[in-house]
Amino acid sequence: MTIKNKVAIITGASSGIGYATALALSKAGAKVVIGARRTDKLEQLENEIKKNGGEVLSQKLDVTKKTDCDAIVDQTIKKWGTVDILINNAGLMPLSFVKSLKVDEWEQMIDVNIKGVLFCTAAVILHMKEKKSGHIVNISSVAGRVVFPSGSVYCATKHAVTAFSEGLRQEFSARSNIRVTCIEPGVVETELLNTITDESLQSFIETAKKTQGLKAEDIAEAILFALQSPEHMNVNEILVRPTSQER
């Protein structure tokens, strides 16, 4: 199946997996809609896509605001008449031990990692249901399967994304021809480690930075595989770890 001329919305597109995925989908012929809070990074990505001959719509997006999620979908439909693909990529990973009581960070993770996925999905799902076509890709994590110390809240949010993905599949895939894919990356070389403020995790951060992680482009390729699979085939889950990662 080709994604040429398909319209794809990508959240958290200003860096890492989102940035790489926007480039990969554009090179495959899709029209991409890129959203994130950092508009300077979005402008850089927009220019790169246009330089490569791609079609792109850029919009500031805070996935914790339902109005922003509705607006990016509305603007997409206004420009191109449809939304074929939604990639819920925006996410945070400020790991901390529960005893550190970083409650503000817990709330932020819940707002971005869970509510952001819910808000963006809510903004597209009735449109996809009406046209009986669509593909929703949710970026979860190996942390959506494996719980580890300092990851209690982060893992909880990613378990939620994995569970929500399966619920979406059961409700919409057979009835409305909406495919659902949950991508579960292991360690990826992105900015996520920079959000950790718990000082007791300093040695963990240093070790993680020395580990040979996946590239953002590796996850973009996994997403492309799911999107370009035959229409009768629904790639439900893809778990991708670096070869060097044990858990």
DOVO-90652 format. One record per residue (C-alpha): chain; residue number from 0; x, y, z. Coordinates in Angstrom, 3 decimals, padded with zeros to 6 digits, always signed. Layout:
ATOM   mol   seq         xx         yy         zz
ATOM     A   NUM          X          Y          Z
...
% end
This chain:
ATOM   mol   seq         xx         yy         zz
ATOM     A     0   +000.000   +000.000   +000.000
ATOM     A     1   +001.340   +003.436   -000.880
ATOM     A     2   +000.927   +006.528   +001.267
ATOM     A     3   +001.498   +008.843   -001.693
ATOM     A     4   -000.912   +011.803   -001.431
ATOM     A     5   -002.217   +010.578   +001.934
ATOM     A     6   -002.624   +013.299   +004.568
ATOM     A     7   -000.804   +012.650   +007.849
ATOM     A     8   -000.852   +014.642   +011.093
ATOM     A     9   +002.229   +014.206   +013.292
ATOM     A    10   +002.306   +015.541   +016.851
ATOM     A    11   +005.534   +016.340   +018.679
ATOM     A    12   +007.153   +016.965   +015.306
ATOM     A    13   +009.755   +019.481   +016.451
ATOM     A    14   +012.435   +016.903   +017.264
ATOM     A    15   +013.367   +013.231   +017.538
ATOM     A    16   +010.935   +010.604   +016.306
ATOM     A    17   +008.332   +013.153   +015.197
ATOM     A    18   +010.832   +015.135   +013.137
ATOM     A    19   +012.278   +012.014   +011.497
ATOM     A    20   +008.821   +010.599   +010.811
ATOM     A    21   +007.626   +013.780   +009.132
ATOM     A    22   +010.628   +013.675   +006.802
ATOM     A    23   +010.183   +009.966   +006.067
ATOM     A    24   +006.476   +010.260   +005.295
ATOM     A    25   +007.020   +013.305   +003.124
ATOM     A    26   +009.724   +011.516   +001.131
ATOM     A    27   +007.257   +008.647   +000.655
ATOM     A    28   +004.826   +011.101   -000.942
ATOM     A    29   +002.484   +011.935   +001.930
ATOM     A    30   +001.203   +015.423   +002.673
ATOM     A    31   +002.321   +016.085   +006.228
ATOM     A    32   +000.856   +018.272   +008.937
ATOM     A    33   +003.404   +018.989   +011.642
ATOM     A    34   +002.478   +020.195   +015.112
ATOM     A    35   +004.483   +021.043   +018.236
ATOM     A    36   +004.959   +023.807   +020.770
ATOM     A    37   +008.385   +024.914   +019.494
ATOM     A    38   +007.501   +026.836   +016.356
ATOM     A    39   +011.142   +027.665   +015.512
ATOM     A    40   +011.892   +023.953   +015.163
ATOM     A    41   +008.698   +023.448   +013.155
ATOM     A    42   +009.774   +026.195   +010.768
ATOM     A    43   +013.114   +024.449   +010.284
ATOM     A    44   +011.336   +021.155   +009.528
ATOM     A    45   +008.847   +022.861   +007.220
ATOM     A    46   +011.672   +024.409   +005.201
ATOM     A    47   +013.471   +021.071   +004.953
ATOM     A    48   +010.346   +019.315   +003.686
ATOM     A    49   +009.639   +022.036   +001.123
ATOM     A    50   +013.260   +021.968   -000.021
ATOM     A    51   +012.799   +018.258   -000.749
ATOM     A    52   +009.677   +019.026   -002.795
ATOM     A    53   +007.154   +017.896   -000.174
ATOM     A    54   +003.815   +019.383   +000.826
ATOM     A    55   +003.523   +020.499   +004.428
ATOM     A    56   +001.256   +022.395   +006.798
ATOM     A    57   +002.798   +023.635   +010.047
ATOM     A    58   +000.823   +024.652   +013.129
ATOM     A    59   +001.627   +025.357   +016.756
ATOM     A    60   +000.199   +022.527   +018.845
ATOM     A    61   +000.004   +021.925   +022.570
ATOM     A    62   -001.602   +018.490   +022.853
ATOM     A    63   -002.681   +019.193   +026.431
ATOM     A    64   -005.178   +021.719   +025.015
ATOM     A    65   -008.182   +020.117   +023.347
ATOM     A    66   -008.797   +023.321   +021.400
ATOM     A    67   -005.332   +023.040   +019.807
ATOM     A    68   -005.960   +019.404   +018.865
ATOM     A    69   -009.314   +020.251   +017.298
ATOM     A    70   -007.797   +023.232   +015.486
ATOM     A    71   -004.985   +021.312   +013.775
ATOM     A    72   -007.489   +018.765   +012.480
ATOM     A    73   -009.860   +021.499   +011.313
ATOM     A    74   -007.041   +023.295   +009.474
ATOM     A    75   -005.905   +020.046   +007.872
ATOM     A    76   -009.384   +019.270   +006.539
ATOM     A    77   -009.780   +022.880   +005.397
ATOM     A    78   -006.517   +022.655   +003.396
ATOM     A    79   -006.621   +019.097   +002.061
ATOM     A    80   -010.167   +017.862   +002.730
ATOM     A    81   -009.256   +014.834   +004.817
ATOM     A    82   -007.080   +013.214   +007.486
ATOM     A    83   -005.836   +009.749   +006.544
ATOM     A    84   -003.171   +009.197   +009.202
ATOM     A    85   -002.705   +010.404   +012.774
ATOM     A    86   +000.613   +009.807   +014.513
ATOM     A    87   +000.315   +010.494   +018.249
ATOM     A    88   +003.980   +011.034   +018.988
ATOM     A    89   +004.155   +013.905   +021.494
ATOM     A    90   +005.485   +012.645   +024.822
ATOM     A    91   +007.572   +013.409   +027.902
ATOM     A    92   +009.806   +011.223   +030.077
ATOM     A    93   +010.862   +013.049   +033.269
ATOM     A    94   +011.712   +009.883   +035.189
ATOM     A    95   +011.836   +010.118   +038.974
ATOM     A    96   +011.415   +007.962   +042.040
ATOM     A    97   +007.985   +008.249   +043.657
ATOM     A    98   +009.646   +009.240   +046.949
ATOM     A    99   +010.927   +012.408   +045.234
ATOM     A   100   +007.290   +013.550   +044.967
ATOM     A   101   +007.669   +015.401   +041.678
ATOM     A   102   +003.902   +015.657   +041.427
ATOM     A   103   +003.988   +018.504   +038.897
ATOM     A   104   +005.994   +016.277   +036.553
ATOM     A   105   +003.545   +013.410   +037.073
ATOM     A   106   +000.692   +015.690   +036.066
ATOM     A   107   +002.583   +016.931   +033.028
ATOM     A   108   +003.250   +013.376   +031.849
ATOM     A   109   -000.380   +012.417   +032.283
ATOM     A   110   -001.486   +015.536   +030.382
ATOM     A   111   +000.896   +015.032   +027.439
ATOM     A   112   +001.342   +011.262   +027.260
ATOM     A   113   -002.280   +010.243   +027.891
ATOM     A   114   -004.643   +013.182   +027.501
ATOM     A   115   -002.761   +014.417   +024.427
ATOM     A   116   -003.325   +011.061   +022.724
ATOM     A   117   -006.986   +011.095   +023.725
ATOM     A   118   -007.583   +014.674   +022.561
ATOM     A   119   -005.958   +014.188   +019.149
ATOM     A   120   -007.711   +010.875   +018.611
ATOM     A   121   -011.049   +012.451   +019.529
ATOM     A   122   -010.401   +015.190   +016.975
ATOM     A   123   -010.006   +012.753   +014.046
ATOM     A   124   -011.960   +009.616   +014.909
ATOM     A   125   -015.451   +010.636   +013.756
ATOM     A   126   -014.027   +011.930   +010.463
ATOM     A   127   -012.250   +008.614   +009.873
ATOM     A   128   -015.320   +006.663   +010.971
ATOM     A   129   -017.534   +008.557   +008.538
ATOM     A   130   -015.281   +007.845   +005.561
ATOM     A   131   -014.545   +004.294   +006.797
ATOM     A   132   -010.832   +004.734   +006.373
ATOM     A   133   -007.835   +005.802   +008.426
ATOM     A   134   -004.753   +004.769   +010.338
ATOM     A   135   -003.869   +005.840   +013.891
ATOM     A   136   -000.319   +005.256   +015.110
ATOM     A   137   +000.350   +005.713   +018.826
ATOM     A   138   +003.913   +005.967   +020.081
ATOM     A   139   +004.080   +004.017   +023.316
ATOM     A   140   +007.338   +002.538   +024.637
ATOM     A   141   +008.966   -000.621   +025.915
ATOM     A   142   +007.893   +001.040   +029.186
ATOM     A   143   +004.358   +000.158   +028.117
ATOM     A   144   +005.321   -003.463   +028.783
ATOM     A   145   +008.158   -003.371   +031.331
ATOM     A   146   +008.044   -001.410   +034.600
ATOM     A   147   +011.308   -000.229   +036.164
ATOM     A   148   +012.366   +001.787   +039.243
ATOM     A   149   +012.036   +005.552   +038.701
ATOM     A   150   +009.625   +004.873   +035.863
ATOM     A   151   +006.451   +004.225   +037.852
ATOM     A   152   +004.453   +007.157   +036.473
ATOM     A   153   +006.046   +007.187   +033.009
ATOM     A   154   +005.418   +003.448   +032.636
ATOM     A   155   +001.840   +003.954   +033.803
ATOM     A   156   +001.262   +006.515   +031.041
ATOM     A   157   +002.741   +004.251   +028.383
ATOM     A   158   +000.771   +001.225   +029.617
ATOM     A   159   -002.284   +003.453   +029.182
ATOM     A   160   -001.320   +004.283   +025.580
ATOM     A   161   -000.835   +000.592   +024.790
ATOM     A   162   -004.203   -000.322   +026.342
ATOM     A   163   -005.973   +002.548   +024.581
ATOM     A   164   -004.508   +001.437   +021.256
ATOM     A   165   -005.923   -002.057   +021.675
ATOM     A   166   -009.297   -000.637   +022.689
ATOM     A   167   -009.335   +001.547   +019.570
ATOM     A   168   -008.498   -001.440   +017.395
ATOM     A   169   -011.301   -003.538   +018.830
ATOM     A   170   -013.848   -000.748   +018.431
ATOM     A   171   -012.938   +000.635   +015.011
ATOM     A   172   -010.759   -001.669   +012.897
ATOM     A   173   -013.278   -004.301   +011.801
ATOM     A   174   -016.318   -001.998   +011.931
ATOM     A   175   -014.902   +001.163   +010.371
ATOM     A   176   -011.738   +000.067   +008.529
ATOM     A   177   -009.537   +002.190   +010.813
ATOM     A   178   -006.211   +000.522   +011.381
ATOM     A   179   -004.415   +001.051   +014.703
ATOM     A   180   -000.711   +000.543   +015.375
ATOM     A   181   +001.132   +000.854   +018.672
ATOM     A   182   +004.878   +001.494   +018.306
ATOM     A   183   +006.994   +000.599   +021.348
ATOM     A   184   +010.569   +001.894   +021.088
ATOM     A   185   +013.315   +000.910   +023.458
ATOM     A   186   +016.177   +003.335   +024.088
ATOM     A   187   +016.230   +005.982   +021.358
ATOM     A   188   +018.740   +008.792   +020.972
ATOM     A   189   +016.359   +011.726   +021.496
ATOM     A   190   +015.915   +014.708   +023.820
ATOM     A   191   +013.785   +012.725   +026.305
ATOM     A   192   +016.638   +012.243   +028.777
ATOM     A   193   +016.991   +016.025   +029.034
ATOM     A   194   +013.628   +016.236   +030.815
ATOM     A   195   +014.844   +014.240   +033.850
ATOM     A   196   +015.334   +016.495   +036.883
ATOM     A   197   +015.686   +013.882   +039.659
ATOM     A   198   +019.338   +014.299   +040.721
ATOM     A   199   +019.521   +010.737   +042.034
ATOM     A   200   +019.233   +009.549   +038.409
ATOM     A   201   +022.377   +011.324   +037.213
ATOM     A   202   +024.371   +008.095   +036.874
ATOM     A   203   +021.462   +006.497   +034.998
ATOM     A   204   +021.404   +009.421   +032.549
ATOM     A   205   +025.159   +009.219   +031.954
ATOM     A   206   +024.966   +005.458   +031.355
ATOM     A   207   +021.989   +005.838   +029.024
ATOM     A   208   +023.798   +008.468   +026.967
ATOM     A   209   +026.721   +006.091   +026.482
ATOM     A   210   +024.444   +003.259   +025.374
ATOM     A   211   +024.147   +002.589   +021.650
ATOM     A   212   +020.504   +003.550   +021.233
ATOM     A   213   +018.190   +003.485   +018.269
ATOM     A   214   +018.087   +006.408   +015.877
ATOM     A   215   +014.853   +008.357   +015.471
ATOM     A   216   +014.983   +007.306   +011.816
ATOM     A   217   +014.782   +003.628   +012.876
ATOM     A   218   +011.402   +004.267   +014.482
ATOM     A   219   +010.271   +006.293   +011.473
ATOM     A   220   +011.010   +003.240   +009.313
ATOM     A   221   +008.937   +001.040   +011.635
ATOM     A   222   +006.047   +003.491   +011.322
ATOM     A   223   +006.378   +003.473   +007.531
ATOM     A   224   +006.294   -000.327   +007.524
ATOM     A   225   +002.959   -000.317   +009.354
ATOM     A   226   +001.478   +002.433   +007.200
ATOM     A   227   +002.550   +000.845   +003.927
ATOM     A   228   +001.401   -002.668   +004.785
ATOM     A   229   -001.446   -004.052   +002.632
ATOM     A   230   -004.851   -002.633   +003.516
ATOM     A   231   -006.146   -006.013   +004.705
ATOM     A   232   -003.221   -006.191   +007.158
ATOM     A   233   -003.307   -004.364   +010.507
ATOM     A   234   +000.089   -004.190   +012.169
ATOM     A   235   -001.091   -003.870   +015.766
ATOM     A   236   +002.196   -003.629   +017.672
ATOM     A   237   +005.866   -003.120   +016.878
ATOM     A   238   +008.381   -003.421   +019.722
ATOM     A   239   +011.855   -002.213   +018.703
ATOM     A   240   +014.837   -002.378   +021.046
ATOM     A   241   +018.515   -001.658   +020.405
ATOM     A   242   +020.479   -004.888   +020.126
ATOM     A   243   +022.386   -003.909   +023.272
ATOM     A   244   +019.275   -003.389   +025.433
ATOM     A   245   +018.376   -006.246   +027.768
ATOM     A   246   +015.048   -005.096   +029.304
% end
